[in-house]
Amino acid sequence: MTIDEFRALKVGDQISNPMSDSLGTISEIVRNRSGVHVYVQWSGSPKTIHFSEHMTAWMHWSKE
């Protein structure tokens, strides 16, 4: 995924991470002065995990 694809994600979008063989759903997006912040509900996990555009984990994602 590119930074532009990350910034274009919307609530409800499905993503996959082939490195961890996992699927997730975007549950919340916050856009503020510090950038875009995406919250992902990974399948099989009760927790929502935060990712910002300043991290690199999303570079391994693909939009489904």
C-alpha positions as CSV (number, residue, x, y, z in Angstrom):
1,M,0.0,0.0,0.0
2,T,1.2,3.5,-0.8
3,I,0.8,6.5,1.5
4,D,-1.9,7.8,-0.9
5,E,-3.8,4.5,-0.6
6,F,-3.5,4.6,3.2
7,R,-4.8,8.2,3.4
8,A,-7.7,7.2,1.1
9,L,-9.0,4.4,3.4
10,K,-12.5,4.7,4.7
11,V,-14.4,3.2,7.6
12,G,-15.6,-0.3,6.6
13,D,-12.8,-0.9,4.1
14,Q,-11.3,-4.4,4.3
15,I,-7.5,-4.8,4.3
16,S,-5.2,-7.8,4.3
17,N,-1.6,-8.2,5.5
18,P,0.1,-11.1,3.7
19,M,3.1,-10.9,6.1
20,S,0.9,-12.0,9.0
21,D,-1.8,-13.7,6.9
22,S,-4.5,-11.5,8.5
23,L,-7.6,-9.6,7.5
24,G,-8.9,-6.4,9.1
25,T,-11.6,-3.9,8.9
26,I,-11.1,-0.1,9.2
27,S,-13.2,0.9,12.2
28,E,-12.3,4.5,12.7
29,I,-10.3,7.2,10.9
30,V,-9.0,10.4,12.5
31,R,-7.5,13.2,10.3
32,N,-5.8,16.0,12.2
33,R,-2.7,18.2,12.1
34,S,-0.5,15.3,12.9
35,G,-1.8,13.3,9.9
36,V,-4.1,10.3,9.3
37,H,-4.7,7.8,12.0
38,V,-6.5,4.5,11.2
39,Y,-8.0,2.1,13.7
40,V,-8.1,-1.5,12.5
41,Q,-10.2,-4.4,13.9
42,W,-8.2,-7.5,13.0
43,S,-10.2,-10.7,12.5
44,G,-10.0,-12.9,15.6
45,S,-8.9,-10.1,17.9
46,P,-11.2,-8.2,20.3
47,K,-8.9,-5.2,20.2
48,T,-8.8,-2.3,17.8
49,I,-5.2,-1.3,16.9
50,H,-4.1,2.3,16.0
51,F,-1.8,3.0,13.0
52,S,-0.7,6.4,11.9
53,E,0.7,7.5,8.6
54,H,4.1,7.9,10.3
55,M,4.4,4.2,11.0
56,T,5.5,1.7,8.3
57,A,3.3,-1.3,9.1
58,W,0.6,-0.3,6.6
59,M,3.1,-0.6,3.8
60,H,2.5,-4.3,3.9
61,W,-1.3,-4.0,3.6
62,S,-3.5,-4.4,0.6
63,K,-7.0,-3.2,0.2
64,E,-9.4,-6.0,-0.5
